Amino acid sequence: MPVTKEDVLAVLSKITLPNGSDLVSNDMIRAVSIDAGQVRFIIEAPDAQVASQMEPMRQAAEQAVAAMDGVTGTSVLLTAHGPTPKPEQPPSLKVGRHPEPQAGPTRPAGVDRILAIGSGKGGVGKSTVSSNLAVALAKAGRRVGLLDADIYGPSQPRMMGVTKRPASPDGKIIIPLQAHGVTMMSIGLMMDPNKAVVWRGPMLMGALQQMLGQVQWGELDVLIVDLPPGTGDVQLTLCQKTQLTGAVLVSTPQDVALLDARKAIDMFNTLNTPVLGLIENMSTFHCPKCGHESEIFGQGGVQAEAAKIGAPFLGALPIDLDTRLAGDGGTPIAAGDSPMAQAYAALAQRFIDGGMA
């Protein structure tokens, strides 16, 4: 005898659901058709969430009908009543606003020390030193954070090889990213990398306040803040609103760079921020072919300036092609074991021995 719709429904009524009922009594069977032994029907779940859990029942229904006498083939579709609900979107996070009042200088919870890495002028390698110092300290066993506070020209995402946007579960807390053992945050991770940040001073100050106060930094031995060059709003906000351990100045040896470095030193002194030491970057150039050493930007200028102001001279770093290539490639050279990596390891040890990290 040919298979009838009633026969099919009788078989399907034996397919039980987790709540003890069955497909037929729950009115979940739709569009039963029988054509020369070919049985087709639809199982319609009440919503997409239930449907996502019903594939085993769809398979059981298909097998049960296929086993009926006179059935030569089956086609069973699983669908849901109504549209698929859209996944819940996390609250949007807006970065960049006017600063909020605060009672006095603060420090992120769990952060032991905050070091500002500054320079009087741009182009002296301050961001390169900041990223490599952070990685070298992390390799030495320190819990390190790196905050890229150069709002107009953030470079740490590229140097640290990070492109993912930080998450925010509630539109307020910002979850920082991890790279090379360092917890890091940059305004560059929150903005379109091809768009300029066109903000006045108050917006810069508010953004810095957000990245210090809203980022979930966790437990850190030291937070390194890569400052923009000069003596502007970001530097003022950081020194006045944050419990800074101190500042470290990076400069190249030539007089033009030292002129601006002295201004930065004077700014930190005016703001009662201790200058913990000076680093001479691009001190010498070692020719990779002949081994000749050239003092392209002069020599000893930063060390002499450190002696003049009574601050420690923390070390001299050569200008190095591999360091630049590593930074462009997203893996700071300090992450390896080359001679430059060893130089940064020695610099990091000076910070540790000096109680700065």
FENJODA-V348233 format. One record per pair of residues at least 4 apart in sequence whose ideal C-beta (glycine too) atoms are under 8 Angstrom apart, sorted by sequence separation. I is the first residue (numbers start at 0). J is the second residue. D is the distance in Angstrom with one decimal. If there is no record, write none. Layout:
I/J/D
I/J/D
This chain:
2/6/5.2
3/7/7.3
4/8/6.3
5/9/6.2
6/10/6.8
7/11/6.2
8/12/6.2
9/13/7.7
10/14/7.9
15/19/6.4
16/20/5.2
20/24/5.3
21/25/6.8
23/27/7.6
33/37/7.1
45/49/5.4
46/50/7.0
47/51/6.3
48/52/7.4
49/53/6.4
53/57/5.9
54/58/6.5
55/59/6.4
56/60/6.2
57/61/6.4
58/62/6.3
59/63/6.2
60/64/6.4
61/65/6.1
62/66/6.4
63/67/7.6
66/70/7.6
79/83/6.9
101/105/6.1
106/110/5.7
121/125/8.0
124/128/5.7
125/129/6.3
126/130/6.4
127/131/6.2
128/132/5.7
129/133/6.4
130/134/6.5
131/135/6.1
132/136/6.3
133/137/6.4
134/138/6.4
135/139/6.5
137/141/6.2
149/153/5.4
154/158/5.7
155/159/5.4
167/171/7.0
168/172/6.1
177/181/7.1
184/188/7.0
185/189/7.9
186/190/6.1
190/194/6.2
198/202/3.5
199/203/7.5
200/204/6.3
201/205/6.3
202/206/6.3
203/207/6.4
204/208/6.4
205/209/6.4
206/210/6.4
207/211/6.4
208/212/5.7
209/213/4.8
210/214/5.6
227/231/6.9
230/234/5.6
231/235/7.1
232/236/6.0
233/237/6.2
234/238/6.3
235/239/5.9
236/240/5.4
237/241/5.2
252/256/7.3
253/257/7.0
254/258/6.3
255/259/7.5
256/260/6.1
257/261/6.3
258/262/7.3
259/263/6.6
260/264/6.4
261/265/6.4
262/266/6.5
263/267/6.6
264/268/6.3
265/269/6.2
266/270/6.3
268/272/7.6
286/290/6.1
294/298/4.3
299/303/5.7
300/304/6.4
301/305/6.4
302/306/6.6
303/307/6.3
304/308/6.6
319/323/7.1
320/324/6.2
321/325/6.1
322/326/6.5
323/327/6.4
324/328/6.1
330/334/5.4
336/340/5.4
337/341/7.2
338/342/6.5
339/343/6.7
340/344/6.3
341/345/6.5
342/346/6.5
343/347/6.2
344/348/6.5
345/349/6.8
346/350/6.9
347/351/6.4
348/352/6.0
349/353/6.0
351/355/7.6
2/7/6.6
15/20/7.1
16/21/6.5
20/25/5.2
22/27/4.8
23/28/5.9
33/38/5.4
34/39/7.8
44/49/4.2
65/70/5.9
118/123/4.9
136/141/4.3
137/142/7.7
149/154/6.8
156/161/5.0
167/172/6.1
177/182/6.0
178/183/5.7
187/192/6.4
198/203/5.6
209/214/7.8
229/234/7.3
230/235/7.9
236/241/7.9
238/243/6.2
251/256/4.5
252/257/7.6
267/272/4.3
285/290/6.8
286/291/4.6
305/310/5.0
325/330/5.6
326/331/6.4
330/335/7.8
332/337/6.3
335/340/4.7
336/341/7.2
350/355/4.4
351/356/5.3
15/21/5.3
16/22/7.1
22/28/5.7
32/38/7.5
33/39/7.9
44/50/3.8
64/70/6.0
137/143/4.6
147/153/4.8
149/155/8.0
155/161/7.8
156/162/6.4
167/173/5.5
168/174/7.4
176/182/7.6
177/183/7.4
190/196/6.3
216/222/6.5
227/233/5.5
237/243/6.7
250/256/4.9
267/273/7.6
268/274/7.0
285/291/7.6
286/292/7.6
305/311/6.5
306/312/7.1
325/331/5.9
326/332/7.5
333/339/7.7
334/340/7.1
350/356/4.2
14/21/5.8
31/38/7.4
32/39/4.9
65/72/7.6
106/113/6.4
118/125/4.3
136/143/4.8
147/154/7.1
166/173/7.8
167/174/6.8
175/182/5.1
176/183/5.7
226/233/6.3
227/234/7.7
250/257/6.0
267/274/5.3
285/292/5.4
286/293/7.1
305/312/4.0
325/332/4.0
332/339/4.9
333/340/5.2
13/21/6.7
14/22/5.0
31/39/7.4
32/40/7.2
65/73/4.7
117/125/7.0
147/155/3.7
165/173/5.3
166/174/4.5
175/183/6.1
176/184/7.2
198/206/7.4
226/234/5.9
284/292/7.0
332/340/5.6
12/21/5.0
16/25/6.6
30/39/7.2
31/40/4.3
44/53/5.6
64/73/5.1
116/125/5.9
134/143/8.0
147/156/7.3
165/174/5.5
175/184/4.4
250/259/7.8
283/292/5.3
284/293/4.7
325/334/7.8
347/356/7.0
11/21/7.3
12/22/7.1
30/40/6.0
133/143/5.0
145/155/6.3
165/175/6.0
186/196/7.0
250/260/4.0
264/274/5.7
283/293/6.7
284/294/7.8
302/312/4.6
322/332/4.8
325/335/7.6
333/343/4.0
11/22/5.0
12/23/4.1
29/40/6.8
30/41/4.9
42/53/6.8
64/75/7.4
133/144/7.8
165/176/5.9
173/184/6.9
226/237/7.1
283/294/5.5
284/295/5.1
301/312/7.0
321/332/6.0
332/343/7.2
333/344/7.1
11/23/5.4
12/24/6.8
28/40/5.8
29/41/4.2
61/73/5.2
116/128/6.5
133/145/4.4
176/188/6.9
248/260/5.6
282/294/7.5
283/295/7.5
28/41/7.4
29/42/7.6
116/129/4.6
163/176/6.0
224/237/6.4
302/315/7.3
319/332/7.6
28/42/6.5
29/43/5.0
42/56/7.2
61/75/4.3
145/159/7.2
281/295/7.1
282/296/7.6
301/315/7.4
333/347/7.9
8/23/5.4
27/42/5.5
28/43/7.8
42/57/5.6
60/75/5.7
130/145/6.7
161/176/5.2
248/263/5.9
281/296/5.6
283/298/6.9
27/43/5.5
116/132/7.4
129/145/6.7
248/264/6.3
282/298/6.6
321/337/6.5
11/28/5.8
27/44/6.8
161/178/4.9
260/277/7.6
322/339/5.4
42/60/6.5
57/75/5.6
160/178/6.0
321/339/6.3
159/178/4.3
160/179/7.8
165/184/6.7
282/301/7.9
8/28/6.6
22/42/6.4
57/77/4.5
159/179/6.5
186/206/6.0
279/299/7.9
319/339/5.3
126/147/7.6
246/267/4.8
279/300/7.3
159/181/7.0
161/183/6.5
279/301/3.6
296/318/8.0
317/339/7.7
8/31/7.2
54/77/6.6
126/149/6.9
165/188/5.7
221/244/7.9
278/301/7.2
279/302/6.3
295/318/6.6
316/339/7.8
7/31/5.7
40/64/7.9
53/77/5.9
159/183/5.7
161/185/7.9
164/188/5.9
165/189/7.0
186/210/6.9
277/301/5.2
130/155/6.0
163/188/7.3
164/189/6.7
277/302/7.7
317/342/7.8
7/33/7.2
38/64/5.4
129/155/7.4
162/188/7.7
184/210/5.6
207/233/5.7
246/272/5.3
248/274/6.5
316/342/6.0
4/31/5.0
50/77/5.9
161/188/6.7
245/272/6.3
246/273/7.1
247/274/7.7
250/277/6.7
252/279/5.7
277/304/6.3
316/343/7.8
50/78/6.8
126/154/4.8
130/158/4.6
155/183/6.4
204/232/5.7
208/236/7.1
245/273/3.9
246/274/5.5
247/275/5.5
248/276/7.7
249/277/7.7
250/278/7.6
251/279/7.2
277/305/4.3
314/342/7.6
4/33/6.6
11/40/7.9
38/67/7.9
50/79/4.1
126/155/6.5
130/159/5.9
156/185/5.2
203/232/5.0
204/233/7.5
207/236/5.3
211/240/8.0
234/263/7.9
238/267/7.0
243/272/5.3
244/273/7.6
245/274/6.7
246/275/6.5
247/276/5.4
248/277/4.9
249/278/4.9
250/279/6.7
251/280/5.8
252/281/7.6
276/305/7.0
3/33/7.2
49/79/7.1
155/185/4.7
157/187/7.9
184/214/5.1
203/233/5.7
207/237/6.5
211/241/6.2
229/259/7.7
245/275/3.9
247/277/7.3
248/278/7.2
250/280/7.1
251/281/4.7
252/282/6.2
316/346/7.4
2/33/5.7
7/38/6.0
121/152/7.9
127/158/7.0
144/175/7.3
156/187/4.5
200/231/7.7
228/259/7.8
239/270/6.6
244/275/7.4
247/278/6.5
249/280/5.4
251/282/7.9
314/345/6.9
1/33/7.5
38/70/5.5
47/79/4.4
126/158/6.5
153/185/4.7
155/187/6.9
156/188/5.5
200/232/4.2
204/236/4.4
208/240/6.7
230/262/6.0
234/266/6.4
238/270/4.0
283/315/7.5
285/317/6.0
314/346/5.0
7/40/6.9
36/69/5.9
42/75/6.5
44/77/7.0
46/79/5.5
153/186/5.3
154/187/7.4
203/236/7.5
230/263/6.0
238/271/7.8
277/310/5.9
279/312/7.5
282/315/3.9
284/317/6.4
287/320/7.3
313/346/6.4
2/36/6.8
22/56/7.1
36/70/5.7
37/71/6.1
38/72/7.3
39/73/7.4
40/74/8.0
41/75/7.6
42/76/7.1
44/78/7.2
45/79/7.3
46/80/6.6
47/81/7.8
110/144/6.9
153/187/3.2
182/216/6.3
229/263/7.6
238/272/4.8
274/308/6.8
276/310/5.5
277/311/7.5
282/316/6.2
283/317/4.8
284/318/5.0
285/319/7.7
1/36/7.8
36/71/3.5
37/72/4.7
38/73/5.1
39/74/4.4
40/75/6.2
41/76/4.8
42/77/5.0
43/78/5.4
44/79/4.8
45/80/5.5
46/81/6.3
47/82/8.0
182/217/6.5
235/270/7.1
275/310/7.1
276/311/4.0
277/312/5.8
278/313/5.0
279/314/7.3
280/315/7.9
281/316/7.3
282/317/5.7
283/318/7.3
314/349/6.4
2/38/6.6
35/71/7.2
36/72/6.8
37/73/7.6
38/74/7.5
39/75/7.6
40/76/7.9
41/77/7.7
42/78/7.3
43/79/7.0
44/80/6.9
47/83/4.3
48/84/7.6
145/181/5.1
147/183/7.3
150/186/5.2
156/192/7.6
173/209/7.4
230/266/4.2
234/270/7.9
274/310/4.9
275/311/7.0
276/312/6.8
277/313/6.5
278/314/5.9
279/315/4.3
280/316/5.0
281/317/7.2
282/318/7.6
313/349/5.4
37/74/7.4
41/78/5.9
43/80/5.7
47/84/6.2
143/180/7.2
144/181/7.0
145/182/7.2
146/183/7.5
147/184/7.0
173/210/7.4
182/219/6.8
276/313/4.1
278/315/7.7
279/316/7.0
281/318/4.0
313/350/7.5
22/60/6.5
46/84/7.5
143/181/5.0
144/182/4.5
145/183/4.4
146/184/5.5
147/185/3.4
148/186/8.0
278/316/6.8
280/318/7.7
143/182/7.0
144/183/7.0
145/184/7.6
146/185/7.5
147/186/6.7
175/214/5.3
16/56/6.9
142/182/7.9
144/184/7.7
147/187/6.4
173/213/5.0
174/214/7.9
175/215/6.8
256/296/7.5
172/213/6.2
173/214/4.6
174/215/5.7
175/216/6.6
260/301/7.5
14/56/6.0
137/179/6.7
138/180/6.8
171/213/6.1
173/215/6.7
252/294/7.5
311/353/6.8
137/180/3.6
172/215/5.5
253/296/4.4
254/297/7.5
257/300/5.3
261/304/7.1
137/181/5.2
151/195/7.8
252/296/4.8
253/297/5.0
256/300/7.8
257/301/7.1
260/304/6.7
264/308/6.1
14/59/5.5
134/179/4.8
151/196/5.5
251/296/4.7
252/297/4.3
14/60/5.1
134/180/6.7
150/196/5.7
252/298/5.6
254/300/6.8
134/181/6.1
252/299/6.5
253/300/6.6
257/304/5.8
133/181/4.7
150/198/7.0
252/300/3.9
11/60/5.8
14/63/6.4
165/214/7.9
252/301/5.8
13/63/7.0
133/183/7.7
250/300/7.6
251/301/7.7
250/301/5.1
11/63/7.1
10/63/5.1
11/64/7.2
150/203/5.1
10/64/5.8
250/304/7.5
150/206/5.9
7/64/5.9
10/67/6.1
150/207/7.3
148/207/5.8
7/67/7.5
6/67/6.7
148/210/7.2
146/210/6.0
2/67/6.0
146/211/7.2
2/68/7.6
247/313/6.9
2/69/4.5
1/69/6.0
2/70/5.7
146/214/7.8
278/346/7.3
0/69/6.9
155/225/6.1
144/216/5.3
92/167/4.0
142/217/7.9
144/219/4.6
152/227/6.8
142/218/6.0
143/219/6.6
146/222/6.2
148/224/5.2
149/225/6.1
151/227/6.5
89/166/7.3
90/167/6.8
142/219/4.9
143/220/6.8
144/221/7.3
145/222/7.7
146/223/7.1
148/225/6.1
149/226/6.8
150/227/6.8
276/353/7.4
89/167/6.4
92/170/5.3
142/220/4.7
143/221/5.8
144/222/4.1
145/223/5.1
146/224/4.8
147/225/5.1
148/226/5.4
149/227/4.1
275/353/7.3
89/168/6.2
90/169/5.8
91/170/6.1
92/171/7.6
141/220/4.6
142/221/7.7
143/222/7.8
144/223/6.8
146/225/6.8
148/227/6.7
276/355/7.8
89/169/7.8
90/170/3.0
141/221/6.2
143/223/6.7
145/225/6.8
275/355/5.7
89/170/7.3
90/171/7.9
92/173/6.7
150/233/6.4
136/220/7.9
149/233/7.8
136/221/6.6
148/233/5.4
136/223/7.9
148/237/6.8
133/223/5.1
95/186/8.0
132/223/6.5
94/186/6.6
129/223/5.6
94/189/4.6
130/225/7.5
94/190/7.6
129/225/3.9
92/189/7.6
126/225/5.3
125/225/6.8
95/196/7.8
125/226/7.4
95/198/6.1
98/201/6.5
125/228/7.0
97/201/4.7
107/211/5.9
97/202/6.9
107/212/6.8
123/228/7.8
96/202/6.9
98/204/4.4
99/205/7.4
105/211/7.7
110/216/5.6
121/227/8.0
122/228/7.9
95/202/5.0
97/204/7.6
98/205/4.5
101/208/7.8
105/212/7.0
107/214/7.1
109/216/6.2
114/221/6.0
116/223/6.0
121/228/4.0
97/205/5.0
108/216/7.8
109/217/5.6
111/219/6.5
112/220/6.8
113/221/7.5
114/222/7.2
116/224/6.7
118/226/7.6
120/228/5.4
121/229/7.8
247/355/7.8
96/205/4.2
99/208/6.6
107/216/4.8
109/218/4.5
110/219/4.7
111/220/5.3
112/221/4.6
113/222/4.8
114/223/5.3
115/224/4.8
116/225/5.5
117/226/4.4
119/228/6.9
120/229/7.4
95/205/6.3
96/206/7.4
98/208/5.0
109/219/6.3
111/221/6.6
112/222/7.1
114/224/6.8
116/226/6.3
118/228/5.2
119/229/7.1
245/355/7.2
95/206/4.7
110/221/7.9
113/224/6.4
115/226/5.5
117/228/7.9
119/230/7.7
244/355/6.8
94/206/5.7
110/222/5.0
96/209/7.2
95/209/7.8
94/209/5.9
107/222/7.1
94/210/7.7
117/234/6.7
115/234/7.7
128/249/5.1
115/237/6.0
115/238/7.6
125/249/4.4
124/249/6.4
123/249/5.6
123/250/5.5
124/251/7.5
113/241/6.2
115/243/5.8
123/251/4.9
113/242/6.8
114/243/7.7
117/246/5.5
119/248/7.5
221/350/7.9
113/243/5.2
114/244/5.8
115/245/7.4
116/246/7.6
117/247/7.3
118/248/6.4
113/244/5.4
114/245/6.5
115/246/4.3
116/247/5.3
117/248/5.7
118/249/4.9
119/250/6.7
112/244/4.2
114/246/7.3
115/247/7.2
117/249/7.3
118/250/6.2
114/247/6.1
116/249/6.4
123/256/5.7
221/355/7.2
104/239/7.0
105/240/6.9
106/241/6.6
120/255/7.7
221/356/4.3
104/240/5.9
105/241/6.5
106/242/4.2
120/256/5.8
220/356/6.2
104/241/5.6
105/242/6.5
119/256/6.9
98/236/7.2
104/242/4.7
119/257/7.9
101/240/6.3
104/243/7.9
119/258/7.2
120/259/4.0
119/259/2.7
120/260/7.6
118/259/7.4
119/260/4.1
98/240/7.8
118/260/6.7
119/261/7.0
119/262/5.3
119/263/4.2
118/263/6.4
119/264/8.0
117/263/5.4
117/267/7.4
128/278/6.1
179/330/7.1
128/280/6.0
179/331/6.4
127/280/7.6
125/280/7.8
179/334/5.1
124/280/4.2
115/272/7.2
123/280/5.7
124/281/6.1
123/281/7.2
114/275/7.2
158/326/4.5
160/328/7.3
161/329/7.6
157/326/7.4
158/327/7.9
160/329/2.5
157/327/7.0
159/329/6.5
160/330/5.8
158/329/6.9
157/329/6.5
159/331/7.0
158/331/6.3
128/316/7.1
131/322/7.5
124/316/7.7
127/322/6.4
138/333/7.1
127/323/7.7
130/326/6.9
138/334/7.5
134/331/4.7
133/331/7.9
135/333/4.3
127/326/5.6
134/333/4.2
131/331/4.7
134/334/5.3
130/331/4.8
131/332/6.2
132/333/7.4
131/333/4.0
130/333/7.8
127/331/8.0
135/340/7.5
139/344/7.0
138/344/6.9
141/347/7.9
135/343/4.1
139/347/5.3
134/343/7.5
135/344/5.2
138/347/7.6
139/348/6.7
141/351/7.0
132/343/6.4
135/346/6.6
136/347/4.7
131/343/4.7
135/347/3.7
139/351/6.3
143/356/7.5
132/346/6.3
136/350/6.6
132/347/6.1
136/351/7.4
141/356/5.5
132/350/7.3
136/356/5.2
114/355/6.2
114/356/7.2
112/355/6.8
112/356/6.7
